[in-house]
Amino acid sequence: MLTLDAFQDHLGYRFRQQDLLVRALTHRSYGSDHNERLEFLGDAVLNLVVSDLLFTHLSEAPEGDLTRVRAHLVRQDMLHRIALTLRLPEMLRLSEGEARGGGAQRPSILADAVEALLGAVYRDAGFEAAHTLVWALFEPLVRETASQTWAKDAKTQLQEWLQARRQPVPDYRIDTIHGRAHDQTFVVICRVEAFDFEASGEGRSRRAAEQEAAHRVLEHLQQLPRTPHARH
């Protein structure tokens, strides 16, 4: 497990107010001084800086494409990926029950912690510091992702992929719903019967969870041989 000092070295930012860092790493299950308010702030910072990043790098893209690209970059799966890069699972403060239940690996908790961390940097040193960190974390993702994959959302891409192969559209169903009424997390299963494959997605809304599940199914199907044998 990383120390706070080692984590800050890995992050590339050192907090003036260490209590902000500790709060950003604290899940609500651990205690009352948790990271949800910082997450709220970090979400706003993230959307603004990613918008600026895309405005700079995609100078010819229309507003609609910029909006779709931003949604792609700030979705839970991307934030989860960044959390793993930052080694956040080693740093989270969770209740014993949440830890035993695998909370340190749960995509929704890790994505929220990334946003809380950005909110903490903003509170600690202002917008420029937060801007620098977001830019460092997200610019590589912009550069490595082919722009054509952003043009349509995952559900649309999956449906069109299947229709091009004369296969039925996928089926979506809610698997579970976690949390209280005002703070729910949806887990949705996307199943493609023709290929006997399904994947789950998690999100703060049913739609977000469906998009995540569709993205994972599409990734799998696109890795199949060029002429896969679908079930009929």
Backbone as JSON, one array per atom type, in Angstrom:
{
  "sequence": "MLTLDAFQDHLGYRFRQQDLLVRALTHRSYGSDHNERLEFLGDAVLNLVVSDLLFTHLSEAPEGDLTRVRAHLVRQDMLHRIALTLRLPEMLRLSEGEARGGGAQRPSILADAVEALLGAVYRDAGFEAAHTLVWALFEPLVRETASQTWAKDAKTQLQEWLQARRQPVPDYRIDTIHGRAHDQTFVVICRVEAFDFEASGEGRSRRAAEQEAAHRVLEHLQQLPRTPHARH",
  "N": [[0.84, -1.19, 0.0], [0.5, 2.23, -0.8], [2.04, 5.04, 0.77], [0.76, 8.24, 1.89], [2.52, 10.23, 1.09], [4.0, 8.93, -0.94], [1.94, 8.42, -2.7], [1.22, 11.02, -3.49], [3.55, 11.76, -4.84], [3.38, 9.97, -6.95], [1.03, 10.87, -8.11], [1.81, 13.37, -8.94], [1.31, 15.76, -7.8], [1.42, 17.76, -4.93], [-0.24, 18.16, -1.95], [-1.09, 21.1, -0.17], [-2.85, 21.27, 1.9], [-3.26, 18.65, 3.7], [-5.45, 17.38, 4.78], [-7.49, 17.67, 2.95], [-6.77, 15.9, 0.93], [-6.94, 13.46, 2.31], [-9.7, 13.45, 2.87], [-10.71, 13.3, 0.26], [-10.11, 10.73, -0.37], [-11.77, 9.24, 1.16], [-14.46, 7.16, 1.56], [-18.05, 7.3, 1.86], [-18.94, 5.26, 3.52], [-17.03, 5.02, 5.45], [-16.96, 7.16, 7.22], [-18.3, 10.3, 8.51], [-16.95, 12.48, 7.44], [-16.62, 12.46, 4.53], [-16.06, 11.97, 0.93], [-18.01, 13.02, -0.83], [-18.94, 15.67, -1.28], [-16.67, 16.87, -2.32], [-16.47, 15.34, -4.6], [-18.69, 16.24, -6.05], [-17.82, 18.83, -6.64], [-15.48, 18.26, -8.06], [-16.49, 16.98, -10.31], [-17.61, 19.09, -11.78], [-15.3, 20.62, -12.3], [-13.85, 18.75, -13.81], [-15.47, 18.41, -16.13], [-15.36, 21.0, -17.21], [-12.58, 21.38, -17.73], [-11.96, 19.22, -19.43], [-13.61, 19.94, -21.53], [-12.27, 22.26, -22.37], [-9.86, 21.09, -23.14], [-10.68, 19.51, -25.32], [-11.72, 21.49, -26.98], [-9.39, 22.71, -27.68], [-7.83, 20.64, -28.91], [-9.5, 19.49, -30.83], [-10.12, 21.3, -33.0], [-11.66, 21.7, -35.27], [-14.0, 20.39, -34.89], [-17.58, 20.14, -34.67], [-20.06, 21.42, -32.32], [-21.81, 19.35, -31.44], [-20.29, 17.0, -31.82], [-18.17, 17.52, -30.08], [-19.5, 17.43, -27.65], [-20.27, 14.73, -27.55], [-17.77, 13.49, -27.52], [-16.72, 14.45, -25.13], [-18.52, 13.26, -23.31], [-17.8, 10.62, -23.69], [-15.19, 10.61, -22.65], [-15.44, 11.32, -19.94], [-16.91, 9.37, -18.82], [-17.82, 6.66, -16.6], [-16.24, 4.34, -17.0], [-13.84, 5.28, -18.12], [-12.92, 6.94, -16.05], [-12.59, 5.04, -14.09], [-10.52, 3.58, -15.2], [-8.47, 5.5, -15.07], [-8.32, 5.76, -12.31], [-7.23, 3.28, -11.59], [-4.74, 3.51, -12.77], [-3.7, 5.52, -11.18], [-3.46, 4.14, -8.87], [-5.47, 4.14, -6.97], [-7.16, 2.18, -5.67], [-5.55, 1.2, -3.62], [-5.5, 3.24, -1.83], [-7.95, 4.08, -0.88], [-10.23, 4.85, 1.76], [-12.31, 2.84, 3.39], [-15.24, 1.4, 4.95], [-15.1, -1.56, 7.02], [-16.93, -3.47, 6.17], [-17.58, -2.6, 3.57], [-15.09, -2.78, 2.4], [-14.59, -5.55, 2.57], [-16.54, -6.38, 0.84], [-15.48, -5.82, -1.61], [-15.27, -3.16, -2.32], [-13.12, -1.46, -2.89], [-12.43, -2.05, -5.44], [-14.59, -1.46, -6.93], [-16.02, -0.04, -9.77], [-17.7, 2.31, -9.73], [-17.21, 3.51, -7.22], [-14.47, 4.04, -7.42], [-14.41, 5.76, -9.64], [-15.84, 7.91, -8.61], [-14.04, 8.68, -6.64], [-11.89, 9.63, -8.13], [-13.01, 11.98, -9.2], [-13.48, 13.31, -6.79], [-10.87, 13.69, -5.94], [-9.95, 15.5, -7.85], [-11.59, 17.64, -7.22], [-10.58, 18.19, -4.7], [-7.96, 19.04, -5.28], [-8.56, 21.37, -6.64], [-9.73, 22.89, -4.54], [-7.54, 23.06, -2.91], [-5.5, 24.42, -4.3], [-6.54, 25.93, -6.37], [-7.93, 26.76, -9.66], [-6.02, 26.57, -11.76], [-4.13, 24.66, -10.94], [-5.76, 22.38, -10.78], [-6.56, 22.27, -13.43], [-4.12, 21.72, -14.72], [-3.59, 19.12, -13.74], [-5.83, 17.61, -14.65], [-5.49, 17.92, -17.4], [-3.05, 16.59, -17.75], [-3.81, 13.97, -17.11], [-5.83, 13.35, -18.95], [-5.16, 14.14, -21.57], [-3.52, 12.17, -22.89], [-5.48, 10.2, -23.34], [-7.15, 11.42, -25.17], [-5.46, 11.59, -27.34], [-4.94, 8.92, -27.97], [-7.29, 7.7, -28.68], [-9.28, 6.85, -31.36], [-10.94, 9.21, -33.34], [-13.27, 8.57, -34.74], [-14.6, 6.73, -33.23], [-16.0, 8.17, -31.42], [-18.17, 9.33, -32.54], [-20.75, 8.29, -32.34], [-22.92, 7.06, -29.74], [-22.36, 4.25, -27.52], [-24.49, 2.36, -27.46], [-25.82, 2.88, -29.85], [-23.76, 2.36, -31.69], [-23.38, -0.4, -31.2], [-25.87, -1.49, -31.9], [-25.96, -0.84, -34.65], [-23.75, -2.27, -35.53], [-24.62, -4.91, -35.16], [-26.92, -4.93, -36.8], [-25.75, -4.59, -39.28], [-24.81, -7.08, -39.69], [-27.03, -8.52, -39.9], [-28.33, -9.31, -37.56], [-30.33, -9.7, -34.58], [-31.31, -6.93, -32.43], [-29.65, -5.99, -29.34], [-30.44, -7.16, -25.99], [-31.45, -5.51, -23.04], [-31.3, -5.51, -19.53], [-32.12, -4.71, -16.15], [-29.95, -5.6, -13.62], [-29.15, -5.26, -10.86], [-29.81, -2.78, -8.31], [-28.1, -0.51, -6.44], [-27.71, 1.25, -3.32], [-29.15, 4.22, -1.75], [-32.3, 5.95, -2.37], [-31.71, 8.53, -3.34], [-29.16, 8.28, -4.19], [-28.37, 6.27, -6.14], [-26.95, 3.36, -7.72], [-26.91, 1.76, -10.75], [-26.89, -1.49, -12.13], [-26.65, -2.98, -15.16], [-27.41, -5.53, -17.5], [-26.29, -6.35, -20.69], [-27.24, -8.28, -23.34], [-26.37, -10.24, -26.13], [-27.93, -12.33, -27.97], [-27.46, -13.7, -30.36], [-24.73, -14.11, -30.46], [-24.28, -15.35, -28.16], [-23.41, -13.95, -25.85], [-22.83, -11.79, -23.07], [-22.57, -8.78, -21.1], [-21.9, -6.71, -18.26], [-22.81, -3.44, -17.1], [-22.24, -0.46, -15.22], [-23.66, 2.35, -13.58], [-24.72, 5.74, -12.69], [-27.25, 6.15, -13.55], [-29.92, 4.41, -15.26], [-29.63, 4.61, -18.01], [-26.92, 5.36, -18.3], [-25.68, 3.07, -17.3], [-26.55, 1.19, -19.19], [-25.23, 2.15, -21.47], [-22.58, 1.69, -20.72], [-22.54, -1.1, -20.49], [-23.16, -1.8, -23.15], [-20.92, -0.79, -24.44], [-18.91, -2.53, -23.49], [-19.79, -4.98, -24.5], [-19.65, -4.45, -27.24], [-16.88, -4.0, -27.57], [-15.96, -6.6, -27.11], [-17.19, -8.06, -29.22], [-16.07, -6.86, -31.45], [-13.54, -7.85, -31.38], [-13.73, -10.39, -32.22], [-13.18, -13.0, -34.71], [-13.1, -12.03, -38.19], [-15.26, -13.04, -39.6], [-17.4, -14.07, -37.73], [-19.21, -16.83, -36.24], [-22.41, -16.58, -35.74], [-25.02, -17.45, -33.46], [-27.99, -19.01, -34.49]],
  "CA": [[0.0, 0.0, 0.0], [1.25, 3.47, -0.86], [1.86, 6.08, 1.78], [0.23, 9.47, 1.31], [3.63, 10.9, 0.42], [4.3, 8.22, -2.18], [0.8, 8.62, -3.61], [1.32, 12.36, -4.06], [4.63, 11.7, -5.82], [2.84, 9.25, -8.1], [0.02, 11.75, -8.7], [2.45, 14.54, -9.53], [0.8, 16.96, -7.14], [1.54, 17.68, -3.48], [-1.25, 18.97, -1.29], [-0.76, 21.99, 0.94], [-3.77, 20.88, 2.97], [-3.32, 17.19, 3.62], [-6.78, 16.91, 5.16], [-8.29, 17.6, 1.73], [-6.41, 14.64, 0.27], [-7.53, 12.37, 3.09], [-11.15, 13.47, 2.65], [-10.98, 12.85, -1.11], [-9.91, 9.28, -0.42], [-12.65, 8.64, 2.16], [-15.82, 6.79, 1.11], [-19.06, 7.62, 2.87], [-19.09, 4.16, 4.46], [-15.97, 5.09, 6.45], [-17.27, 8.15, 8.25], [-19.08, 11.46, 8.07], [-16.1, 13.41, 6.7], [-16.34, 11.67, 3.31], [-15.64, 12.7, -0.26], [-19.08, 13.29, -1.79], [-18.99, 17.09, -1.66], [-15.53, 17.09, -3.22], [-16.83, 14.69, -5.87], [-19.58, 17.18, -6.73], [-16.98, 19.91, -7.15], [-14.57, 17.71, -9.05], [-17.24, 16.69, -11.53], [-17.7, 20.34, -12.52], [-13.94, 20.94, -12.78], [-13.51, 17.79, -14.85], [-16.2, 18.72, -17.36], [-14.86, 22.24, -17.78], [-11.22, 21.23, -18.25], [-12.03, 18.34, -20.59], [-14.17, 20.77, -22.61], [-11.18, 23.1, -22.85], [-8.92, 20.2, -23.8], [-11.24, 19.14, -26.62], [-11.8, 22.72, -27.78], [-8.04, 22.95, -28.18], [-7.31, 19.58, -29.77], [-10.43, 19.19, -31.93], [-10.48, 22.68, -33.36], [-12.61, 21.72, -36.38], [-15.19, 19.59, -34.56], [-18.77, 20.89, -34.28], [-20.47, 21.33, -30.91], [-22.38, 18.04, -31.14], [-19.21, 16.02, -31.69], [-17.44, 17.82, -28.85], [-20.32, 16.94, -26.54], [-20.18, 13.26, -27.52], [-16.41, 13.11, -27.11], [-16.6, 14.71, -23.69], [-19.26, 12.21, -22.6], [-16.97, 9.41, -23.78], [-14.0, 10.73, -21.82], [-15.72, 11.47, -18.51], [-17.77, 8.29, -18.34], [-17.29, 5.9, -15.47], [-15.21, 3.39, -17.4], [-12.6, 6.01, -18.28], [-12.47, 7.36, -14.73], [-12.13, 3.82, -13.42], [-9.2, 3.3, -15.77], [-7.52, 6.47, -14.49], [-8.16, 5.41, -10.89], [-6.3, 2.16, -11.5], [-3.42, 4.06, -13.1], [-3.25, 6.28, -10.01], [-3.39, 3.19, -7.74], [-6.44, 4.55, -5.96], [-7.67, 1.1, -4.82], [-4.68, 1.04, -2.45], [-5.54, 4.43, -0.98], [-9.3, 4.39, -0.41], [-10.63, 4.54, 3.13], [-13.64, 2.23, 3.35], [-15.62, 0.64, 6.13], [-14.68, -2.96, 6.93], [-17.92, -4.18, 5.37], [-17.42, -2.2, 2.16], [-13.81, -3.34, 1.94], [-14.79, -7.0, 2.38], [-17.4, -6.56, -0.32], [-14.78, -5.47, -2.84], [-15.51, -1.76, -2.64], [-11.92, -0.8, -3.42], [-12.33, -2.36, -6.87], [-15.86, -1.15, -7.6], [-15.82, 1.08, -10.69], [-18.4, 3.53, -9.35], [-16.51, 4.12, -6.09], [-13.2, 4.55, -7.9], [-14.69, 6.92, -10.49], [-16.19, 9.02, -7.71], [-12.83, 9.11, -5.94], [-11.12, 10.46, -9.06], [-13.64, 13.31, -9.21], [-13.23, 13.93, -5.49], [-9.47, 14.09, -5.93], [-9.85, 16.72, -8.65], [-12.21, 18.69, -6.41], [-9.66, 18.51, -3.6], [-6.87, 19.84, -5.85], [-9.13, 22.7, -6.9], [-9.88, 23.59, -3.26], [-6.22, 23.22, -2.3], [-4.6, 25.35, -5.01], [-7.21, 26.72, -7.39], [-8.28, 26.17, -10.95], [-4.86, 26.26, -12.6], [-3.56, 23.38, -10.5], [-6.69, 21.33, -11.21], [-6.48, 22.24, -14.89], [-2.87, 21.04, -15.07], [-3.71, 17.7, -13.43], [-6.79, 17.0, -15.57], [-4.86, 17.91, -18.72], [-2.04, 15.52, -17.75], [-4.47, 12.67, -17.05], [-6.77, 13.09, -20.04], [-4.64, 14.39, -22.91], [-3.15, 10.92, -23.56], [-6.69, 9.49, -23.78], [-7.6, 12.08, -26.39], [-4.53, 11.27, -28.43], [-4.89, 7.5, -28.32], [-8.6, 7.2, -29.08], [-9.65, 7.26, -32.71], [-12.07, 10.12, -33.25], [-14.48, 8.02, -35.29], [-15.3, 5.95, -32.22], [-16.78, 9.07, -30.58], [-19.25, 9.96, -33.29], [-22.04, 7.78, -31.88], [-22.8, 6.43, -28.44], [-22.09, 2.81, -27.58], [-25.7, 1.6, -27.79], [-26.06, 3.05, -31.28], [-22.73, 1.62, -32.4], [-23.63, -1.83, -31.06], [-27.05, -1.81, -32.7], [-25.6, -0.77, -36.06], [-22.82, -3.39, -35.78], [-25.44, -6.11, -35.27], [-27.79, -4.81, -37.97], [-24.93, -4.78, -40.48], [-24.62, -8.53, -39.81], [-28.4, -9.06, -39.94], [-28.6, -9.94, -36.27], [-31.28, -8.93, -33.75], [-30.76, -5.92, -31.52], [-29.36, -6.57, -28.01], [-31.44, -7.07, -24.92], [-30.94, -4.87, -21.82], [-32.13, -5.72, -18.34], [-31.52, -4.28, -14.89], [-29.52, -6.71, -12.78], [-29.31, -4.82, -9.48], [-29.75, -1.35, -8.01], [-27.48, -0.32, -5.13], [-27.74, 2.58, -2.72], [-30.41, 4.84, -1.36], [-33.08, 6.5, -3.47], [-31.09, 9.75, -3.87], [-27.77, 8.02, -4.55], [-28.43, 4.9, -6.61], [-26.07, 2.86, -8.77], [-27.6, 0.73, -11.53], [-26.11, -2.49, -12.85], [-27.47, -3.44, -16.28], [-26.83, -6.58, -18.35], [-26.56, -6.28, -22.12], [-27.04, -9.61, -23.9], [-26.53, -10.43, -27.57], [-28.25, -13.75, -28.05], [-26.89, -14.29, -31.57], [-23.34, -14.47, -30.2], [-24.26, -15.98, -26.83], [-22.48, -13.17, -25.02], [-23.4, -10.7, -22.32], [-21.65, -8.05, -20.24], [-22.6, -5.8, -17.36], [-22.37, -2.05, -17.0], [-22.64, 0.17, -13.96], [-23.74, 3.79, -13.73], [-25.6, 6.46, -11.78], [-28.59, 6.08, -14.12], [-30.09, 3.2, -16.09], [-29.07, 4.89, -19.34], [-25.45, 5.31, -18.21], [-25.3, 1.66, -17.14], [-26.76, 0.54, -20.48], [-24.14, 2.57, -22.35], [-21.36, 1.01, -20.29], [-22.68, -2.51, -20.87], [-23.08, -1.87, -24.61], [-19.52, -0.56, -24.79], [-18.14, -3.73, -23.2], [-20.19, -6.0, -25.46], [-19.11, -4.08, -28.55], [-15.44, -4.27, -27.54], [-15.78, -8.05, -27.24], [-17.6, -8.51, -30.55], [-15.14, -6.34, -32.44], [-12.31, -8.63, -31.31], [-13.97, -11.71, -32.78], [-12.73, -13.14, -36.1], [-13.82, -11.15, -39.12], [-16.53, -13.67, -39.99], [-17.8, -14.91, -36.6], [-20.39, -17.66, -36.43], [-23.45, -16.23, -34.79], [-26.04, -18.46, -33.2], [-29.25, -18.73, -35.2]],
  "C": [[0.88, 1.25, 0.0], [1.04, 4.31, 0.39], [1.26, 7.31, 1.1], [1.31, 10.23, 0.56], [3.92, 10.26, -0.93], [3.17, 8.4, -3.19], [0.88, 9.99, -4.27], [2.46, 12.46, -5.08], [4.14, 11.04, -7.1], [1.83, 10.12, -8.86], [0.66, 12.93, -9.44], [1.93, 15.84, -8.97], [0.92, 16.76, -5.63], [0.59, 18.67, -2.82], [-0.65, 19.86, -0.21], [-1.59, 21.63, 2.16], [-4.0, 19.37, 2.88], [-4.71, 16.64, 3.98], [-7.71, 16.82, 3.95], [-8.01, 16.3, 0.98], [-7.06, 13.47, 0.99], [-9.03, 12.3, 2.88], [-11.5, 12.94, 1.26], [-10.9, 11.34, -1.22], [-10.85, 8.52, 0.52], [-14.05, 8.41, 1.62], [-16.82, 7.05, 2.24], [-19.26, 6.5, 3.88], [-18.11, 4.26, 5.63], [-16.29, 6.07, 7.58], [-17.96, 9.37, 7.66], [-18.26, 12.46, 7.25], [-15.64, 12.73, 5.4], [-16.2, 12.59, 2.09], [-16.75, 13.16, -1.2], [-19.18, 14.76, -2.2], [-17.82, 17.44, -2.59], [-15.78, 16.46, -4.58], [-17.72, 15.61, -6.7], [-18.78, 18.31, -7.37], [-16.07, 19.41, -8.27], [-15.24, 17.39, -10.37], [-17.34, 17.94, -12.41], [-16.35, 20.75, -13.1], [-13.58, 20.04, -13.95], [-14.19, 18.14, -16.17], [-15.69, 20.0, -18.02], [-13.49, 22.05, -18.42], [-11.2, 20.3, -19.46], [-12.63, 19.08, -21.78], [-13.09, 21.65, -23.22], [-10.16, 22.28, -23.63], [-9.4, 19.85, -25.21], [-11.36, 20.34, -27.54], [-10.45, 23.02, -28.42], [-7.6, 21.93, -29.22], [-8.21, 19.27, -30.97], [-11.0, 20.51, -32.45], [-11.51, 22.77, -34.48], [-13.92, 21.01, -36.05], [-16.37, 20.47, -34.18], [-19.17, 20.61, -32.84], [-21.0, 19.95, -30.55], [-21.32, 16.97, -30.96], [-18.4, 16.25, -30.42], [-18.18, 17.28, -27.63], [-20.22, 15.43, -26.42], [-18.8, 12.8, -27.06], [-16.23, 13.31, -25.61], [-17.31, 13.63, -22.88], [-18.47, 10.9, -22.59], [-15.81, 9.46, -22.78], [-14.29, 10.76, -20.33], [-16.63, 10.37, -17.98], [-17.04, 7.44, -17.3], [-16.14, 4.98, -15.86], [-13.85, 4.07, -17.56], [-12.04, 6.45, -16.92], [-11.95, 6.17, -13.92], [-10.72, 3.47, -13.9], [-8.13, 4.23, -15.19], [-7.27, 6.14, -13.03], [-7.17, 4.27, -10.71], [-4.87, 2.62, -11.8], [-2.83, 4.81, -11.91], [-3.09, 5.42, -8.75], [-4.32, 3.59, -6.6], [-7.0, 3.39, -5.13], [-6.84, 0.89, -3.55], [-4.87, 2.14, -1.42], [-6.9, 4.69, -0.36], [-9.51, 3.99, 1.05], [-12.09, 4.11, 3.09], [-13.96, 1.58, 4.68], [-15.19, -0.81, 5.94], [-15.63, -3.74, 6.03], [-17.77, -3.88, 3.89], [-16.13, -2.78, 1.59], [-13.93, -4.83, 1.67], [-15.62, -7.29, 1.15], [-16.76, -6.16, -1.63], [-14.94, -4.03, -3.26], [-14.32, -1.05, -3.27], [-11.71, -1.07, -4.9], [-13.59, -1.98, -7.63], [-15.7, 0.08, -8.49], [-16.48, 2.38, -10.26], [-17.7, 4.25, -8.21], [-15.19, 4.73, -6.54], [-13.39, 5.77, -8.79], [-15.03, 8.13, -9.64], [-14.96, 9.57, -7.01], [-11.94, 9.96, -6.84], [-11.7, 11.87, -9.1], [-13.4, 14.04, -7.9], [-11.8, 14.44, -5.39], [-9.27, 15.39, -6.71], [-10.48, 17.9, -7.9], [-11.3, 19.14, -5.29], [-8.49, 19.36, -4.1], [-7.35, 21.26, -6.12], [-9.25, 23.51, -5.61], [-8.52, 23.91, -2.65], [-5.42, 24.33, -2.97], [-5.24, 26.11, -6.16], [-7.33, 26.03, -8.73], [-7.06, 25.77, -11.77], [-4.23, 24.92, -12.23], [-4.44, 22.22, -10.93], [-6.64, 21.16, -12.72], [-5.25, 21.45, -15.34], [-2.98, 19.53, -14.85], [-4.66, 17.01, -14.4], [-6.17, 16.88, -16.96], [-3.85, 16.76, -18.81], [-2.68, 14.14, -17.79], [-5.24, 12.34, -18.32], [-6.2, 13.34, -21.44], [-4.18, 13.1, -23.6], [-4.36, 10.14, -24.07], [-7.23, 10.1, -25.06], [-6.74, 11.66, -27.57], [-4.62, 9.82, -28.88], [-6.2, 6.96, -28.85], [-8.95, 7.72, -30.46], [-10.94, 8.07, -32.68], [-13.35, 9.51, -33.79], [-15.26, 7.2, -34.27], [-16.16, 6.83, -31.33], [-18.04, 9.56, -31.27], [-20.63, 9.53, -32.8], [-21.86, 7.1, -30.54], [-22.73, 4.91, -28.6], [-23.31, 2.0, -27.97], [-25.99, 1.68, -29.29], [-25.04, 2.27, -32.1], [-22.98, 0.11, -32.36], [-24.81, -2.26, -31.93], [-26.71, -1.83, -34.2], [-24.64, -1.91, -36.44], [-23.62, -4.67, -35.99], [-26.31, -6.07, -36.52], [-27.01, -5.03, -39.26], [-24.67, -6.27, -40.73], [-25.95, -9.27, -39.75], [-28.73, -9.87, -38.69], [-29.55, -9.07, -35.46], [-30.57, -7.94, -32.83], [-30.53, -6.56, -30.15], [-30.51, -6.39, -27.03], [-30.77, -6.47, -23.67], [-31.89, -5.17, -20.66], [-31.39, -5.24, -17.11], [-31.19, -5.51, -14.05], [-29.73, -6.37, -11.31], [-29.31, -3.3, -9.42], [-29.22, -1.22, -6.6], [-27.75, 1.09, -4.63], [-29.13, 3.07, -2.39], [-31.05, 5.54, -2.54], [-32.39, 7.7, -4.12], [-29.67, 9.51, -4.37], [-27.65, 6.58, -5.04], [-27.38, 4.61, -7.69], [-26.78, 1.69, -9.44], [-26.58, -0.21, -12.16], [-27.04, -3.11, -13.9], [-26.7, -4.51, -17.06], [-27.26, -6.33, -19.8], [-26.25, -7.65, -22.71], [-27.29, -9.61, -25.41], [-26.69, -11.92, -27.79], [-27.56, -14.42, -29.24], [-25.46, -14.76, -31.37], [-23.16, -15.1, -28.82], [-23.28, -15.28, -25.91], [-23.25, -12.07, -24.3], [-22.34, -10.05, -21.45], [-22.46, -7.09, -19.39], [-22.0, -4.4, -17.43], [-22.94, -1.43, -15.75], [-22.66, 1.68, -14.15], [-24.73, 4.41, -12.76], [-27.04, 6.55, -12.3], [-28.68, 4.81, -14.94], [-29.45, 3.42, -17.46], [-27.54, 4.79, -19.32], [-24.97, 3.87, -18.09], [-25.48, 0.9, -18.44], [-25.64, 0.89, -21.45], [-22.85, 1.83, -22.01], [-21.39, -0.46, -20.69], [-22.54, -2.68, -22.38], [-21.64, -1.7, -25.07], [-18.7, -1.83, -24.59], [-18.5, -4.87, -24.16], [-19.57, -5.71, -26.82], [-17.61, -4.33, -28.63], [-15.16, -5.75, -27.76], [-16.08, -8.5, -28.67], [-16.62, -8.05, -31.62], [-13.81, -7.09, -32.45], [-12.49, -10.05, -31.85], [-13.38, -11.79, -34.19], [-13.63, -12.37, -37.06], [-15.16, -11.73, -39.55], [-16.98, -14.62, -38.88], [-19.06, -15.7, -36.92], [-21.4, -17.31, -35.36], [-24.4, -17.41, -34.6], [-27.33, -18.08, -33.91], [-30.38, -19.47, -34.5]]
}
